[in-house]
Amino acid sequence: MAETVLSLRDVHKSFGHREVLRGIDLDIAEGEVVCLLGPSGSGKSTLLRTINHLEPLDRGAIFLRDELIGYREHRGRLVELDDRALSRQRAWFGMVFQGFNLFPHMTALDNVVEAPVLVKREDPAHARARGRELLASVGLADRVDAYPRQLSGGQQQRVAIARALAMSPEVLLFDEPTSALDPELVGEVLDVMRGLAATGMTMLVVTHEIGFAREVADRVVFLDGGVVVEQGAAAEVLTNPRRQRTRQFLTHVR
């Protein structure tokens, strides 16, 4: 059995009076690819943002291996970490957003090397050499000096993936990485993600790409109303879901 890398225990999160996550329990094994499915508003993106503490928890706990994320224990209660400690922990998670989030005034290469140099204090020359390797690995060896405005949406998202990989993360988090792309550009991003999965990268992917989930995911987790409705092997859940709500959702997204 692969070692558990990421553990979520009784995770709750509300915005005002709206309870978005209502007690999520989830374990992710090393090298596992897990796809989160569910309707809009089910809590998928919020769940990702709690994992690297972009959203603080209202209740519960998240662990990367044995380390509590976002908090430390002090005199029997949890205290939120300071910015420096949070930055150290966030480096363990590579986050790929639906909107790319590239710095528009920086080249593709500069976008990739910014965090390793500033956060991890890597030697700039080493970081740039590795940044070129990472951009080549996502098919952008000839676009290292291009600015985001000079790149297609698919190319920008591949830069964002290279940027996430530059931090050598333990877990890659993808928040609907193809939802902002024109249909003809979706495939090039999914191809990169397939390649990452084949290397054994631990990945948690929010997606509506059912074909990708069927092909690549080890496990599918279906969320609705802030709770896990159903989870299991991808082929099992997508072909023969046990819950009526899961069947209803899959009928519509197919």
Residue, then its C-alpha position, 0 to 999 in steps of 0.5 A: m500500500a502506498e503511503t498516505v500523503l494528504s489527509l483531510r479530517d472533518v473539514h468545515k468551511s462557511f462563508g457567512h451563513r453559507e456552509v460550503l464544506r460540511g465535514i470532508d474526510l479524505d485521504i490521498a496516497e502517494g502517486e495517486v490521481v484523484c478527480l473531484l467531480g460535482p455540480s457548481g457550488s458543491g465545494k470542490s474549489t473551496l476544498l482545494r483552497t483549504i488544502n494549501h490554506l488559501e482559505p482557513l478552516d472553520r473546523g477540522a484539520i489537514f495534514l501533509r504526511d504528519e504535519l498539520i497544515g495552516y496551524r500549530e498547537h499552542r496550549g491545547r488550541l490551534v493557532e494560525l501560522d504566520d506568513r513565513a511558515l505558511s509560505r514554507q508549507r504552501a511550497w509543498f503544494g503546486m496550484v494550477f488555477q482555471g485563470f492561469n494567474l501568470f504575471p503579465h509583465m514577465t516572460a514565460l521563463d520569468n513566471v516559472v523561476e520567480a517562486p523558486v528564487l524568492v521563496k526557496r532561495e534557489d540560485p537564479a542561474h540554476a532556477r533558470a536552467r531548470g525553468r527551461e527544462l520544465l517549459a520544454s517538458v510541457g512543450l514550450a521550449d521555443r516560447v521561454d521568452a514570450y509574454p502571456r499576451q503572446l501565448s494562447g490560453g493552452q500555452q499559458q496554462r502549460v506555463a502555469i503547470a511548469r510554474a507549479l512544478a518548479m517548486s518540486p511540490e509533494v502534491l499538485l492541485f488543479d482547479e478546473p484547469t481547462s474550463a477557461l480554454d477554447p475546446e480545441l486547446v483543452g487537449e494540449v493541457l490534458d496531455v501534459m496532465r496525463g504525462l504527469a500522472a504517468t510519472g507518479m505525481t500525486m494529483l488532486v484535480v477538480t474537473h468536468e472532463i469525464g473522459f480524462a477522469r475515466e482514463v487517468a484517475d485512480r479514484v473519483v470523488f463526487l461532492d454535492g452540497g459540501v459533502v462526499v456523496e460517493q467515491g471509488a475507483a474511477a471506472e466503477v464510479l463513472t460506469n456504475p455509480r451507486r448513488q442516484r445523485t451521482r447518476q443524475f450528475l453524470t447523465h448531465v455532464r456526459 
